[in-house]
Structures are given as C-alpha cells and as structure tokens.
Amino acid sequence: MQATVVDLRYHMNDVLKALDRNENVDILYRGKRKGVLVAKADRAGGKVQDHPFFNMRGSERSVSAEMDDLRGGRYRDI
C-alpha cells in the first residue's frame, strides 16, 4: 500500500488495517518515497508454564531474589 502524509493524517484507520493484513505501507511525500511502515511479525508466544517464574511456590528463595536473577543486574554482561 502507498500512503501520503495526508493519508496518514486523515485515513490512519485504513493504514492500520493494511498493517493488520501484514502489508508494508510506503510513505510518500510529494510523490517520493520517504519511508516504509513494516508490519510487525507476530511473536511466537510461548506458554506461561514455560516461563521460569511460573509456579515457584516450592522455592526457598524470596520473590525479589528470583526476580533479580530473571531480570539480571546492571553489570551482568561485564
């Protein structure tokens, strides 16, 4: 789909519908392509049960300690 700057302003609903159909939208300004809106690929969502924090009732550690391990610290990559 091609959309002008005016289309983005007045017909954004049509642009969003095109993105929902996984179409890329070329943005035109004065007839020249300025950019492209790329449809977001659907994430391959995993199950909640596969997350390491799920069902930690039997854990001896505190919730904050578990969350710190999952999030990682500021200097974790160093």
N, C-alpha and C positions, 0 to 999 in steps of 0.2 A: 504494500500500500504506500502511496505517496501522500503526504500531508504538508500543507503550507503552514506558516506561522499563524495565519488567520484561522486555519482549521483547528490548530491546537487550542486556540482561544475559544472558538465558538462551537466546535464539534469534537470536543475531547472524548465524549462518550463513544463516538464511532472509532476513534483511535484506540481506546481501551478495549473495545470489542475485537478489533483486529489483533491486538496483542493477546487477548484470550484465545484467539484461534491460532496462536503461535506464528503469526505473520510478523515480519520485520516491517517497520514503518520508516520510510525515508522522509527526512525533514527537509523541506525546500524553502529557500529564501531567495526571492526574486528569480525563481526558476532554476537556481543552482542548489545542488545537494549540499547541505551544511552538516548533516549528521544522520545517524541511524538509531532508532529505538529498537532494541533487540528484545524479543520476547524471552522472559525468564524461563529457563528449563525447570521442569518440575523436579523437586528434590525427591530422591529415593528415600522416602521416610522409613525409618526403622521402627520396630515395635518398642513400646515403652518398656516392656520387660527386658529388653536387651541393654538398656541403659544401666551403667554400673551403680547408679544411686538408687535404683528401684529396689524395694523390699529389703532395706538394710536394718530391719528390726532386730535381727540376731547379732548385729555388730556390737563390739565392745567399745568402739570409738565414738566420740561425740559427733554430732551433725556438722559442726563447724570444722572439725578436723577432716572429715570426709569431703566436705565442700572445698576446702583448701587443696586437697590432693587432686580433686577433679578439675578445678579451675587452674591450678598451677600458680606459682608465685611470679613476682615481677622479674626475678633473676633466674628463673628456671632454665632458660635457654643458654645461659652463660656457662 
